[in-house]
Amino acid sequence: MKTFFYGIVLFCVATMAQATGPRVTSALLTPAVNEIFALDFPAVLSSELADGGIAAALITAAFKAEQVESTLTVLPLKTMLAYYLNEENALGIAGYDLDLSAAELKNLIIVPVVSLKESYFYYRPKYETLTWTGNLADFKNFTIGVNKGESLTAYQKAGIKIEQDRLDARIKALIAGKIDVLRESDLTMKMALAKNFSDQQSAIVRLEPSTEDAIISVVFNKKNPKGAALAKQFQSGLTKLIASGQYNDIIKAHIGDLAMESYFVPVHR
């Protein structure tokens, strides 16, 4: 069974892998160096973007600041990351809401990279207004659309139904009235609406206050021989990026004229 699953992982990687770093190459064509497996996060950490997105660019730059060559391979499923982490003792994984167990955390070093503001959105033709006080009880008996693999425990306790899918599919479901509310990072939602739903974007309303921040982290594996040492180097590289201003420059290069404070939570290190 493990061999069969490994074959599926390799097939998916072959169709979706993207390497980033000082060199741009495919991890399948040349040996991967210091490979980090990342979970797709639309518009921010994605194999569909030329450089992998904001988070990928920051991760790459942090390694480069320490003169460490790296490879970032973006995968679509959390189960793939779990396989590489637990079965292959990979150097590390990256992403948001990785849902790590207490047993796993004992052997991991988590380094936050970027924190995005996240909100709930609804479609005005279905609801003229919605009440959101920051308590999930406000959405009892509603159906909320969230990312695949997101932890569902809090929603289930609040009596909320959940639909998990990719972002475009969730936006279509919101417009069609199949879900009541959609949860997503403000920046990711803005980019998706502008790209694929420009006619409907004015009718999709963001609820305040924001939810918890969407924190994208790199998680280093202490079971890997390089894990602890590269975690320290990566942290040092991030500190250098922030101190030099390159950290903000990378974000601004991706979001253009958008105000950083509207979409990101400041990072202090």
ABEGO torsion letter per residue (X at the ends): XAAAAAAAAAAAAAAABBBBEABBBBAAABBBBGBBBBBBBBGABBAABAAGEAAAAAAAAAAAAAGBBBBBBBBABAAAAAAAAAAAGBABBBEBGAGBBAAAAAABBBBBABBBBBBBBBBAAABABBBBAGBAAAABGBBBBBBBGBBAAAAAAAGBBBBBBBAAAAAAAAAAGABABBBBBAAAAAAAAAAAAAAAAAABBBBOBBBBBBBBBBBBBAABAAAAAAAAAAAAAAAAAAAAGAAAAAAAAAAEABBAAAABBBBBX
